[in-house]
């Protein structure tokens, strides 16, 4: 899942394309966005098969998702800067090519290490291609209805792509092999490169500097923290390697702050966090995505490991959530004008809490109709009401020179938040299921661990509601005062 970003100021100064060329360019951009968003989740339903084929441990299995998410999120702002400096068409083609090659290598992987390396390389390609694709969209369509319509399609693909990945992954795994969740990108990537070479025009290069030090320290720092968290479930908090990973992560993140304060052109302007509403919007995004990706991961494990669904059945089981996310992406923009973003965000947060609370009751005796589809519906309605108003608040009032960084940072937080949240939930899962697993009851251990993971997800959901209420309180007071003044 990925939120809609706002292109940097001036991105639309070139003459937009027209007619058939414009339609083809939009198709290229939308397929690209769908591919990179979908790949964050397409392997989730296939994870039990991947574990069997390549010998992953329960804790290490989360890295199949996290390797992609961390590379994608950590390097995305650097990819956006590369487009400014080197030209977005060139960068876009490079990113798609890297992504396609990595997908092919991942499909051929014979060891867990080979697959994780390929997933990380996929993330690098996505981080390079995705920002360039969005900016090319902005430059292709004139400001006003044409651009708003194109951005609406882009937002629809971005918000629903992650859940579509669950369905597609289940189909490919059941009908062919889990490897085709990766191989499917190869013909699509080749087609994108061929079409883009003929229809995308190069953008002017701009002078600037690469903040490679900022990108590397932040990415490696978060990765170290995530690695430490995933080890805790299997090795405990006193493990020397775990403690070293946490220490390295903290030092790298401190180094990142120092680098960004001194950099002439920082990849993440720290002044963005001085705005209270924006900082709380980023925190809200991190929390809700942590709960959402954890739900995807563990619900897929539950459907296949406890309810004994096939990969296809597990993928299709997510269809209610997929349909709701797509539907809400079309409805919410109109609702924002009628009821306002504050009510939507609060209502959405309450529904997410209700859905996660319902999931905490899941166990060995649960079934799909009684224990799964209901929470999915609540979560779909809730998440669908939060994301668009959240993006709007996060980029509101941003200075033109910071527009690209502010909106891009939302995408970064989505990927990194999903990885961090999943790492925490994997730790809870491992700690809870360890005693049951020692007794030899695999299904009971799985159900016990997943139930505990959903309890931790409930904490994320409750924190989301608290942060939303706190962040919106001044806005609600201001709106109420304004309404009272107008009535008087």
C-alpha positions in Angstrom: 0.0 0.0 0.0 1.2 3.4 -0.8 -0.2 6.9 -0.4 -0.5 9.4 -3.2 2.4 11.8 -3.1 2.6 15.4 -4.3 5.2 16.3 -6.9 7.7 19.0 -6.1 6.8 22.5 -7.0 7.4 23.2 -10.7 7.0 19.6 -11.8 4.2 20.5 -14.1 5.9 23.4 -15.9 6.6 21.3 -19.1 3.9 21.1 -21.8 1.7 18.1 -21.0 1.3 15.3 -23.5 -2.1 15.0 -25.3 -4.4 12.4 -26.8 -3.3 8.8 -27.3 0.2 9.4 -26.1 -1.2 10.7 -22.8 -3.4 7.6 -22.3 -0.4 5.3 -22.9 1.8 7.2 -20.5 -0.9 7.0 -17.8 -1.2 3.2 -18.4 2.6 2.8 -18.0 2.6 4.8 -14.8 -0.4 3.0 -13.3 0.9 -0.4 -14.1 4.2 0.5 -12.6 2.6 1.8 -9.4 0.4 -1.3 -9.2 3.5 -3.6 -9.6 5.6 -2.0 -6.9 2.8 -1.7 -4.4 1.5 -5.2 -5.2 4.9 -6.7 -4.6 4.8 -5.6 -1.0 2.1 -8.2 -0.3 2.1 -10.7 -3.2 4.3 -13.1 -1.4 2.4 -13.1 1.9 -0.1 -15.7 1.0 2.8 -17.8 -0.5 4.9 -17.7 2.7 4.0 -21.2 4.0 5.1 -22.6 0.7 8.3 -20.4 0.7 9.1 -21.6 4.2 8.9 -25.2 3.2 10.8 -24.8 -0.1 13.7 -22.7 1.2 13.9 -23.7 4.9 13.0 -20.4 6.6 12.4 -20.2 10.3 9.2 -18.7 11.6 10.9 -15.5 12.6 13.1 -15.2 9.5 10.0 -15.6 7.3 9.0 -12.0 7.9 12.1 -10.8 6.1 10.7 -12.0 2.8 8.4 -9.0 3.2 10.6 -6.7 5.2 13.7 -6.9 2.9 11.5 -5.4 0.2 9.8 -2.8 2.4 13.0 -1.5 4.0 14.9 -1.1 0.8 11.9 0.5 -0.9 11.0 2.8 1.9 14.6 3.6 2.9 15.8 4.6 -0.5 12.7 6.2 -2.0 13.7 9.8 -1.2 17.1 9.2 -2.7 15.4 7.8 -5.8 13.3 11.0 -6.0 16.5 13.1 -5.8 18.1 10.9 -8.6 15.1 11.8 -10.8 15.7 15.5 -10.3 19.4 15.3 -11.0 19.7 12.7 -13.7 16.3 13.0 -15.5 13.2 11.1 -14.6 12.8 9.1 -17.8 16.3 7.7 -17.4 15.8 7.0 -13.7 12.4 5.4 -14.4 13.8 3.0 -17.0 16.7 2.1 -14.7 14.4 1.4 -11.7 12.0 -0.8 -13.8 15.0 -2.7 -15.3 16.5 -3.4 -11.8 13.1 -4.4 -10.4 12.5 -6.8 -13.4 16.0 -8.5 -13.1 15.6 -8.8 -9.3 12.1 -10.4 -9.8 13.6 -13.0 -12.2 16.5 -13.8 -9.7 14.0 -14.1 -6.9 11.9 -16.6 -8.8 15.0 -18.7 -9.4 16.2 -18.5 -5.7 17.4 -21.8 -4.3 18.2 -20.6 -0.8 16.7 -18.2 1.7 19.6 -15.9 1.3 19.2 -15.7 -2.4 15.5 -14.8 -2.1 16.1 -12.1 0.5 18.9 -10.5 -1.6 16.5 -10.5 -4.6 13.7 -9.0 -2.5 16.0 -6.2 -1.3 17.1 -5.5 -4.9 13.5 -5.4 -5.9 13.0 -2.7 -3.2 15.9 -0.7 -4.7 14.3 -0.8 -8.1 10.9 0.2 -6.8 12.5 3.1 -4.8 14.0 4.4 -8.0 11.1 3.9 -10.3 8.1 4.9 -8.2 8.9 8.6 -7.4 9.9 9.2 -11.1 6.6 7.6 -12.2 4.5 10.0 -10.1 6.3 13.0 -11.2 6.0 12.0 -14.9 2.2 11.7 -14.2 2.1 15.3 -12.9 4.0 16.5 -15.9 1.8 14.6 -18.3 -1.6 16.0 -17.3 -2.6 19.7 -17.0 -3.5 21.1 -13.6 -7.3 20.9 -13.0 -9.8 18.1 -13.9 -7.4 16.1 -16.2 -4.7 15.9 -13.5 -7.2 15.3 -10.7 -8.7 12.4 -12.7 -5.3 10.9 -13.3 -4.3 11.3 -9.6 -7.6 9.6 -8.7 -6.7 6.5 -10.7 -3.2 6.6 -9.2 -4.6 6.9 -5.6 -7.0 4.0 -6.4 -4.1 1.8 -7.5 -2.0 2.8 -4.6 -4.6 2.2 -1.9 -5.9 -1.1 -3.2 -2.7 -2.6 -4.7 -1.5 -4.2 -1.5 -4.7 -6.1 -0.9 -4.9 -7.1 -4.6 -1.4 -8.6 -4.1 -2.9 -11.0 -1.6 -5.4 -12.3 -4.1 -3.0 -12.5 -7.0 -0.4 -14.2 -4.8 -2.9 -16.9 -3.7 -3.9 -17.6 -7.3 -0.3 -17.9 -8.6 0.8 -20.0 -5.7 -2.1 -22.4 -6.0 -2.3 -22.6 -9.8 1.5 -22.6 -10.6 4.1 -22.0 -7.9 5.0 -19.4 -5.3 7.9 -18.5 -7.7 5.4 -17.0 -10.1 4.5 -14.3 -7.7 8.0 -13.0 -8.7 8.2 -14.2 -12.3 5.0 -12.5 -13.2 6.8 -9.2 -13.0 9.3 -10.1 -15.7 7.1 -9.9 -18.8 5.3 -6.9 -17.3 8.6 -5.1 -16.6 10.0 -5.8 -20.1 6.8 -4.5 -21.7 7.0 -1.3 -19.5 10.5 -0.7 -20.5 9.8 -1.1 -24.2 6.7 1.2 -24.1 8.3 3.8 -21.9 11.3 4.1 -24.2 8.9 5.1 -27.0 6.4 7.2 -25.2 8.0 8.9 -22.1 10.0 12.1 -22.7 13.0 13.0 -20.7 12.8 15.8 -18.2 15.3 18.6 -17.7 18.2 17.8 -15.3 18.6 20.0 -12.3 21.7 20.7 -10.3 21.8 19.1 -6.9 23.6 16.8 -4.5 22.9 13.2 -3.5 22.5 12.7 0.2 23.7 9.1 0.1 24.9 9.3 3.7 21.5 10.2 5.0 19.8 7.5 3.0 22.2 4.8 4.1 22.3 5.7 7.8 18.5 5.8 8.0 18.0 2.6 6.0 20.7 0.6 7.8 19.6 2.0 11.2 16.0 0.9 10.8 17.1 -2.4 9.4 19.3 -3.1 12.4 16.4 -2.3 14.8 14.1 -4.6 12.8 16.7 -7.4 12.8 17.1 -7.0 16.6 13.3 -7.2 17.1 12.9 -10.3 15.0 15.7 -12.1 16.9 14.0 -11.4 20.3 11.2 -13.9 19.6 13.6 -16.8 19.1 16.6 -15.8 21.3 15.3 -13.4 24.0 16.3 -9.9 25.0 19.7 -10.9 26.5 21.1 -12.4 23.3 24.4 -10.6 22.4 23.7 -10.3 18.7 20.2 -8.8 19.5 21.7 -6.2 21.8 24.4 -5.4 19.2 21.8 -4.9 16.5 19.8 -2.5 18.7 23.0 -0.6 19.6 24.0 -0.3 16.0 20.5 0.8 15.0 20.4 3.6 17.6 23.9 4.8 16.6 23.1 4.8 12.9 19.8 6.7 13.5 21.6 9.3 15.6 24.2 9.6 12.8 21.3 10.1 10.4 20.0 13.1 12.4 23.5 14.6 12.5 24.0 14.1 8.8 20.6 15.7 8.0 21.3 18.7 10.2 24.6 19.3 8.4 23.7 18.4 4.8 23.5 21.2 2.3 20.6 19.4 0.6 19.2 16.9 3.1 17.1 14.0 1.8 14.8 14.5 4.8 14.5 18.1 5.9 14.1 17.9 9.7 12.1 21.1 9.7 9.2 19.1 8.4 8.8 17.6 11.8 8.5 21.0 13.5 4.9 21.2 12.4 2.7 19.5 15.1 -0.1 18.4 12.8 2.3 17.0 10.2 4.4 15.0 12.8 1.2 13.5 14.3 0.0 12.6 10.8 3.3 10.8 10.2 2.9 9.0 13.5 -0.7 8.0 12.7 0.4 6.6 9.3 3.2 4.5 11.0 0.7 3.1 13.6 -2.1 2.2 11.2 0.2 0.6 8.7 1.9 -1.4 11.4 -1.5 -2.8 12.4 -2.5 -3.4 8.7 0.6 -5.2 7.5 0.6 -7.3 10.6 -3.0 -8.3 10.0 -2.1 -9.3 6.4 0.8 -11.4 7.5 -0.7 -13.3 10.4 -4.2 -13.6 9.0 -2.7 -15.3 6.0 -0.8 -17.7 8.3 -4.0 -18.4 10.2 -6.1 -19.1 7.2 -3.6 -21.7 5.8 -2.0 -23.1 9.0 -5.2 -23.3 11.2 -8.2 -23.3 8.9 -6.2 -25.3 6.3 -7.1 -23.0 3.4 -5.2 -23.5 0.1 -3.2 -20.5 -1.0 -5.9 -19.7 -3.6 -8.6 -19.8 -0.9 -6.6 -17.7 1.4 -6.1 -15.1 -1.3 -9.8 -15.0 -2.2 -10.6 -14.7 1.5 -9.1 -11.2 1.4 -11.5 -10.1 -1.4 -14.0 -8.3 1.0 -11.1 -6.2 2.3 -9.8 -5.5 -1.2 -13.3 -4.5 -2.5 -13.8 -2.1 0.5 -10.4 -0.4 0.1 -11.1 0.2 -3.6 -14.6 1.4 -2.9 -13.7 3.7 -0.1 -11.0 5.3 -2.3 -13.7 6.4 -4.6 -16.2 7.5 -2.0 -14.0 9.3 0.6 -13.0 12.3 -1.5 -16.7 13.2 -1.8 -17.4 12.5 1.9 -14.5 14.8 2.9 -16.5 17.8 1.4 -19.7 16.8 3.2 -18.7 15.6 6.7 -15.1 16.9 6.9 -11.8 15.0 7.4 -11.9 15.0 11.2 -15.1 12.9 11.5 -13.8 10.5 8.8 -10.5 9.9 10.6 -12.1 9.4 14.0 -14.8 7.1 12.7 -12.2 5.1 10.7 -9.9 4.8 13.7 -12.8 3.5 15.9 -13.7 0.9 13.2 -10.1 -0.3 13.0 -10.0 -0.7 16.8 -13.2 -2.7 16.7 -11.9 -4.9 13.9 -8.6 -5.6 15.7 -10.5 -6.3 19.0 -12.6 -8.9 17.2 -9.5 -10.6 15.8 -8.0 -11.0 19.3 -10.8 -13.6 19.9 -9.4 -15.8 17.2 -8.3 -19.3 18.1 -8.2 -23.0 17.0 -12.0 -23.3 17.0 -12.6 -20.1 14.9 -14.0 -20.2 11.4 -13.8 -17.8 8.5 -17.4 -16.6 8.5 -17.6 -16.1 12.3 -14.2 -14.8 13.1 -12.4 -13.4 10.0 -14.8 -11.7 7.5 -16.3 -9.4 10.1 -13.0 -7.9 11.3 -12.0 -7.6 7.6 -15.1 -5.5 6.8 -14.6 -3.3 9.8 -10.9 -2.8 9.0 -11.7 -2.1 5.3 -14.2 0.6 6.2 -11.9 2.1 8.8 -8.7 2.2 6.8 -10.5 3.5 3.8 -11.7 6.5 5.7 -8.3 7.3 7.2 -5.8 7.3 4.4 -6.9 10.1 2.1 -7.6 12.7 4.8 -4.3 11.7 6.4 -2.4 12.4 3.3 -4.2 15.7 2.9 -3.2 16.8 6.4 0.4 15.6 6.1 1.1 17.8 3.0 -1.1 20.8 4.0 0.8 24.0 4.4 4.1 22.6 3.2 6.5 25.1 1.6 6.9 24.5 -2.2 10.6 23.5 -1.8 9.6 20.8 0.7 6.5 19.4 -1.1 8.2 16.5 -2.6 10.0 15.5 0.6 6.9 15.9 2.7 4.7 13.6 0.6 7.5 11.2 -0.2 8.2 10.8 3.5 4.6 9.5 3.9 5.5 6.7 1.5 8.7 6.0 3.4 6.8 5.8 6.7 4.3 3.4 5.2 7.0 0.9 4.1 9.2 1.4 7.2 6.2 1.4 9.6 5.0 -1.9 8.1 8.4 -3.5 8.6 8.8 -2.2 12.2 5.3 -3.2 13.1 5.7 -6.6 11.7 9.0 -7.1 13.5 7.3 -6.3 16.8 4.4 -8.6 16.1 6.8 -11.4 15.1 8.6 -11.0 18.4 5.2 -11.2 20.3 4.3 -14.2 18.2 7.5 -16.0 18.8 7.5 -15.4 22.6 3.8 -16.6 22.9 4.1 -19.7 20.7 7.4 -21.0 22.0 6.0 -23.0 24.9 3.2 -24.5 22.9 5.7 -25.4 20.1 7.9 -27.2 22.7 5.0 -29.4 23.6 4.8 -30.5 19.9 1.4 -29.1 19.1 2.1 -27.1 15.9 -1.4 -26.0 15.2 -2.0 -24.9 18.8 1.3 -23.0 18.8 0.4 -21.2 15.6 -3.1 -20.2 16.8 -1.7 -19.2 20.2 1.0 -17.0 18.7 -1.3 -15.4 16.1 -3.8 -14.5 18.8 -1.1 -12.8 20.8 0.1 -11.0 17.7 -3.4 -9.6 17.1 -3.5 -8.4 20.7 -0.3 -6.4 20.0 -1.9 -5.2 16.7 -4.8 -4.0 18.9 -2.4 -1.8 20.8 -1.3 -0.2 17.5 -4.9 0.4 16.6 -5.7 2.0 20.0 -2.7 4.2 19.8 -3.8 5.2 16.3 -7.2 6.3 17.7 -5.5 8.3 20.5 -3.1 10.1 18.2 -6.0 10.9 15.8 -8.1 12.4 18.6 -5.2 14.4 20.0 -4.1 15.6 16.6 -7.6 16.7 15.5 -8.7 18.3 18.7 -7.3 21.8 17.9 -8.8 21.6 14.4 -12.2 20.6 15.8 -12.2 23.5 18.2 -11.2 25.9 15.5 -13.9 24.6 13.2 -16.6 24.8 15.9 -15.6 28.3 16.8 -15.8 29.3 13.2 -19.2 27.8 12.8 -20.4 29.5 15.9 -19.1 32.9 14.7 -20.8 32.4 11.4 -24.1 31.6 13.0 -23.9 34.6 15.2 
